[in-house]
Amino acid sequence: MCRLSILFSGLDTAVSFLNFGCSKHWSGTMHLVRIELTNFKNYEAVSLEFSPGFNCFVGNNGVGKTNILDAVHYLSMTKSFFNNSDTLSIRYGEDYFILKGLFEKDGSQDELFCAFQKQKQKVFKLNGKEYPRMSDHVGSYPVVMLSPADSTLISGGSEERRRFLNMIISQYDPAYLDAHMRYNKALMQRNRVIRTGGFDAESMLEIYDGQLVPDAELIYRARHALTENLTPLFTSYYARISGGAEKVGIRYRSHLAEGDYMQQLFSSRSRDQAMQFTTTGIHRDDLVFEIDGHSVRTSASQGQQKSFIVALKLAKYALIRKMNGFAPALLLDDIFDKFDQSRVEEIIRLAGSGEFGQVFITDTQQDRIHRILDNTGVDFKLYRIGRQGIEEEITNGRKKQGAQE
């Protein structure tokens, strides 16, 4: 049996061992029916309808395939997967972008609207009603992205790995997201006091320490629990992908594991003032990735690092599916960078049998991905993208006449 077949066939069994108190039985369905982009990245105006199964975007590098996946990510997470600035998502020469999406979940349809204009606040609406806070939307339409940019999980700084934790937990735990925003606000205020000082600096530090501690403890518990539940899934997936030749592991490292956080904040004040920032807390957390007892960053081959990242993302997918009760959308950017053709074909075949929910794929070779889709018999839409936009639309092997230019 193909190693990926073994990998995914055990997904439900593996997830069933998770022990999250708020987890839900997996019985729901969700998919994106339609999306409209206006002045988003390289697109002036485009409207696309999607299959509940596979949706493929093919074309040369640089034509905007990944931008469509990022638009889907925006509608799910209220922000880009690739950068933190909304301004960077505005088409060159314009001063705003608009995204619209129609989601279907458990038989009901919801219209999403996202707009951003330079120098103004981003607007996000559900069925015409604006969210009081965009964080209220996160987790309603979950998504998991697998991209070549994921290499920063290993090569990047600790903020990349904290982001990985945050992106998982925030999609099923609104209290975590609220605590994280409060913590960051109090941390920013505490750092300002450290830098500017003043006659009341000590009393202000006490106030902000009191605000930091309860949220830091909530975040620490959530991250610790996630790591404990993610690790066995991850190690199982990695063994199946790689053939089990290496022993891999994940360790969660946090100052809060060292004892009373309030006392740590008090004891570190002199050091904080010397460094001009808060030197202890969950904003310094990290994940330590290991292979055979050594750092993955310095000791793993390129192939081992790819397998490591794929296993992490599959574990993430399984956890979110379990917690929310339905499958997230799976976005596979440049999938052949991660898998060879036989494994891609196996993923598509498994998706057609219900292992995944809705899947979005980008590829540079239309013949390759089209052949795989035809051979596996899954429901799909394929869009060929050129420099002028959508050049061809194919649904289950049939071309649509009069595709958008």
LINRAGI-V254152 format. One record per residue. N is the residue number from 1. OMEGA is omega in whole degrees, -180 to 180 (NA if undefined). Layout:
BEGIN
N,OMEGA
N,OMEGA
END
This chain:
BEGIN
1,178
2,-177
3,178
4,176
5,176
6,-178
7,-174
8,-179
9,179
10,-173
11,-178
12,180
13,-179
14,-178
15,-177
16,-180
17,179
18,-175
19,174
20,-176
21,-175
22,-178
23,-175
24,175
25,-177
26,-179
27,-175
28,177
29,179
30,169
31,177
32,-177
33,-173
34,174
35,177
36,180
37,175
38,180
39,180
40,-179
41,-177
42,-176
43,174
44,178
45,178
46,177
47,-176
48,173
49,-170
50,170
51,173
52,178
53,-176
54,178
55,-172
56,179
57,-175
58,180
59,-180
60,175
61,176
62,-178
63,175
64,179
65,-178
66,180
67,177
68,176
69,-180
70,175
71,175
72,178
73,177
74,-177
75,179
76,-171
77,-179
78,180
79,180
80,173
81,-167
82,179
83,-176
84,-177
85,177
86,-179
87,-179
88,180
89,179
90,178
91,-178
92,179
93,178
94,180
95,178
96,167
97,177
98,173
99,175
100,179
101,175
102,179
103,171
104,-179
105,180
106,175
107,179
108,180
109,179
110,176
111,178
112,-179
113,178
114,179
115,176
116,176
117,-179
118,179
119,179
120,179
121,175
122,-179
123,178
124,-176
125,172
126,-179
127,176
128,-178
129,-177
130,176
131,173
132,177
133,-180
134,177
135,178
136,-178
137,-173
138,-179
139,180
140,-180
141,-170
142,-176
143,173
144,-180
145,173
146,-170
147,172
148,178
149,180
150,180
151,179
152,174
153,180
154,-174
155,-175
156,180
157,-176
158,180
159,178
160,-179
161,172
162,177
163,178
164,177
165,-178
166,-178
167,176
168,-172
169,-177
170,-179
171,174
172,-176
173,-179
174,-180
175,178
176,-178
177,177
178,180
179,-179
180,179
181,178
182,180
183,-179
184,178
185,179
186,179
187,179
188,180
189,178
190,179
191,178
192,178
193,179
194,-177
195,-173
196,180
197,-179
198,-176
199,-178
200,-175
201,-177
202,-180
203,178
204,177
205,178
206,-180
207,-177
208,175
209,179
210,177
211,-177
212,-168
213,-176
214,179
215,177
216,-180
217,177
218,-179
219,179
220,-180
221,-179
222,180
223,179
224,179
225,179
226,-179
227,179
228,-178
229,180
230,-171
231,-180
232,175
233,-178
234,-177
235,177
236,179
237,-179
238,-180
239,-178
240,178
241,-171
242,-176
243,174
244,-177
245,-176
246,175
247,-178
248,-180
249,176
250,174
251,177
252,-178
253,-177
254,174
255,-176
256,175
257,-175
258,178
259,-174
260,-176
261,178
262,179
263,178
264,179
265,180
266,-177
267,-176
268,-174
269,179
270,179
271,179
272,-179
273,177
274,-178
275,179
276,173
277,180
278,-171
279,-180
280,179
281,-177
282,175
283,176
284,180
285,177
286,169
287,178
288,-180
289,-175
290,174
291,-175
292,176
293,-179
294,180
295,177
296,-178
297,-174
298,-172
299,-175
300,175
301,178
302,178
303,178
304,179
305,176
306,179
307,179
308,-178
309,179
310,179
311,177
312,-177
313,177
314,176
315,177
316,-180
317,-178
318,-179
319,-179
320,178
321,180
322,-174
323,-176
324,178
325,176
326,-174
327,172
328,167
329,180
330,-178
331,-176
332,-178
333,-180
334,-172
335,-178
336,171
337,-177
338,-174
339,170
340,-171
341,-178
342,-180
343,175
344,179
345,179
346,177
347,-179
348,178
349,180
350,178
351,179
352,180
353,175
354,179
355,179
356,168
357,180
358,-176
359,176
360,-175
361,168
362,177
363,180
364,-175
365,-177
366,-177
367,-178
368,-175
369,179
370,179
371,179
372,-180
373,179
374,-177
375,-176
376,175
377,-180
378,175
379,-177
380,166
381,178
382,177
383,172
384,-175
385,176
386,-178
387,-178
388,178
389,-178
390,-177
391,-177
392,177
393,-179
394,177
395,180
396,176
397,-178
398,180
399,175
400,179
401,174
402,177
403,-178
404,174
405,NA
END
